[in-house]
Amino acid sequence: MLRWRDLDPYNAVHVARIAAPFDRERLRGVISAQLETDGLTGLVLDRQRRRYEYRGGPAETELNVVSPGGNRTEAVRAEIERQLNLAFPSDGALVPFRFFAVADGDAFDLGLAYDHFVAGGDSIAALLCAIAARYTGAPRDGTPPALYPATFAGLLWRNFAYAFRGIPWLSQTAISCRRGLRPRYADESDGHNGVKFVRIDGPAFATMQSRAKAWGVTFNDLWLAALLLVLSRWMAPGAPTARRREIGVASIVNLRDACGYGVADAFGQFLTSLRLSRAVPAGATLQELAQDVHRETARIKRGRLHLQTLSAVRFNGLVWMFLSDRRRRRLYTKTFPVLSGLTTLNINALWTPSVGAPARYLRAVPTGPIAPLVVAATTCGNAVELGLSYRISADIAKNVDRIAEELRQCFDPPS
């Protein structure tokens, strides 16, 4: 992520709807107190050595109050997009968090934009939950999380046999990448991200749950299949004999449990990914794709093949040093073609029951140099909020409204 943020801002944004009247000074004090309690102040980044340190001290809290105007939903979306594209300092002392609020009646939207290298989405959700608990007076766990958790070195050592046996999978992935459709950009140097949101609730949410259960697949499998199905309609692969005829999608994999930490135990990120590539035949159904995806993801999990991605990232880091910025922007497009990424998060499992799940929870994550589109699927209450981040210079941007609508339609209840 430090390499990617050298090209363009690599931020992510979370927004939770807080059911309490908005008080700017009180909220600012609560945020500062929580950051100080957790030790998340005084961050210094040594970019060259890839090291960071939280030195403590008083919090420097940036809280931007956004007017809802005549359309609160649009005001929130526009601020999310602005924060997603606003760079943090690249090195030295920095504050990796920016907060904003959109007040509206007896509730307000609390947003947190963060420099993504400091944490994964689960840590940020836990931080927002703690802030909401302080603000509303709900009981909370006062134990600060570990700030320097051991992550992948020990994990790879403990899983050495799996990592060794999985090496051939890297060559299979490389072959698959040669069959994958490459994203196309009008301007590869333009990394600006647009943002769109779609909500799936009511009967559509119930349909999604029932289909996942009936088909024996996970929510993550279901969304990967929906992406493959929808993208196949908007990214025509050309003639069946063409070498590049497959649609590549990637999914974030959270290794926190494998590293031995609960969400409250450690603040940071434990992320890797897996890539799937499929030629979607005409007439393919969501059920067929979901069960096909499930077989593949089950095989990957069973063999812990996603650990190979960590090795690939290390190798890419070596290659990166010898490339110009122009070639760095094209590296993944050429060697690891992905048309969309997917990240899922279940707020119901992360939000403290005493606080109560927020009425809405939105996420937007950066596309970076890898994919022209990233879908953040966030389960909160009895709904899924889809946040679509997309490179505005990508061909796919022209169809993002239809892609969002067709993803929603995948779970329309049977008539």
Helices and strands as residue ranges (DSSP letters): G 4-6, E 11-18, H 24-38, E 43-46, E 51-54, E 63-66, H 72-84, E 92-93, E 97-104, E 107-115, G 116-118, H 121-136, H 152-158, H 160-165, H 167-177, E 193-201, H 202-215, H 219-234, E 247-254, H 256-259, E 271-278, H 286-302, H 307-320, H 325-335, E 340-346, H 347-350, E 361-364, E 373-379, E 383-391, G 395-399, H 400-409
